[in-house]
Amino acid sequence: MGAVKLYLNIDSRPDELRARISDQWVFKNVPDLERAVADVVPASGQRVVFDCSALSVIDIAGAWVLHDRMQELSEAGIPAGFEGVHDDHFKFLQNIIDVAAIREYEDEPRFLPEQHPFVDRLEHIGSRASGSFEDVGQIARTLMDGLRSPPLIVVGETIRQLRDTGVRAVPIIVTITFLVGIVLAFQAAAQLEQLGAKVFVVDLVSISVMREMAGLMAAVMVAGRSGSAFAAALGTMKLNEELDAMRVMGLNPNQVLVLPRVLGLLIALPLLTVIADLAGLAGGALIAIGVLDISYIQFLERVEYSTGLDDFYAGLVKAPAFALLIALVSTLRGLQVKHGAEELGRLTTRAVVESIFLIIVADAYFTTLFTRIGF
């Protein structure tokens, strides 16, 4: 009885059997814990209360032992419950209860009446839409919690995502926007030379790059590069049940996996936009100086004259919005993977396509808004 007294003390009352839990309910003590809970045998008319106020440490194994005994009592028609559970202990017990409830619900056979295909389709669209809104709400709440309580943010993972989405994307961003600057300069020169106004090529390239092309091309490249990576990584973890394992361990996948990706992209994309501005102007300068015989000094003077901070800010202010769209769509599609590799590939492709579509829609909205307000 020594082990029983160490981990669990029983106090029998006329209408209640109170089991006071103490010490460490961890994996290495499971045999003793099972013997302890086996002695929780109430008399007729008694309910069982597990008092956890004196519990010092508990892990998944200890939580399973408690949950299994409570299930046995419930199946025998004996009321059982917990009292005095601390917050840091409750997450284990609650996750065990939730997982068991989900399995029990999924195992129940469901016999639904036949419905019209159109009704089935509407219900499917409605359920997918509500699920998407719920996921976006959970991600947004996690983001707000992380910003309100900085220690909750996984700093190391955020820095890693900043490196992967930002630093490693610099070469491709510089290459693409440099080439876009060259294309814009050539196309503008072909038209403006006919009017004897080739010097205005600099104006067109600098304004186009800073206000539109740099931020847009950077966002599209990040959507194809990092958005697909987000969706594929989270989808693979979902298929491997790694997210379920994290929940059972008391971790929030949104906080550990989604939040660092969102924050990393929110920091990286504005910086990539600034780099894209410089690369696009460098491409335009190459054509203006090397082909159109515009001097280096003249090029810089035209850039300074034609563009200002408003043009720079107009392009930069779009970057956080683009980053948020990419991160939310790609992580959401990754979390929606359920069945297999085919669905993983389909949702990864869908994440990239939807991200680029929303980026273009948002860019059109910002351009219309800035034009109307004169920004």
Sequence and secondary structure as in RCSB ss.txt:
>XXXX:A:sequence
MGAVKLYLNIDSRPDELRARISDQWVFKNVPDLERAVADVVPASGQRVVFDCSALSVIDIAGAWVLHDRMQELSE
AGIPAGFEGVHDDHFKFLQNIIDVAAIREYEDEPRFLPEQHPFVDRLEHIGSRASGSFEDVGQIARTLMDGLRSP
PLIVVGETIRQLRDTGVRAVPIIVTITFLVGIVLAFQAAAQLEQLGAKVFVVDLVSISVMREMAGLMAAVMVAGR
SGSAFAAALGTMKLNEELDAMRVMGLNPNQVLVLPRVLGLLIALPLLTVIADLAGLAGGALIAIGVLDISYIQFL
ERVEYSTGLDDFYAGLVKAPAFALLIALVSTLRGLQVKHGAEELGRLTTRAVVESIFLIIVADAYFTTLFTRIGF
>XXXX:A:secstr
 HHHHHHEEEEE SSEEEEEEEEEE GGGHHHHHHHHHT    TT EEEEEEEEEEEE HHHHHHHHHHHHHHHH
TT  EEEES  HHHHHHHHHHHHHHHHHHHHHS        HHHHHHHHHHHHHHHHHHHHHHHHHHHHHHHHSG
GGS HHHHHHHHHHHTGGGHHHHHHHHHHHHHHHHHHHHHHHGGGT TTHHHHHHHHHIIIIIHHHHHHHHHIII
IIHHHHHHHHHHHHTTHHHHHHHTT  HIIIIIHHHHHHHHHHHHHHHHHHHHHHHHHHHHHHHHTS   HHHHH
HHHHHH  HHHHHHHHTHHHHHHHHHHHHHHHHHHT  S HHHHHHHHHHHHHHHHHHHHHHHHHHHHHHHHHT 
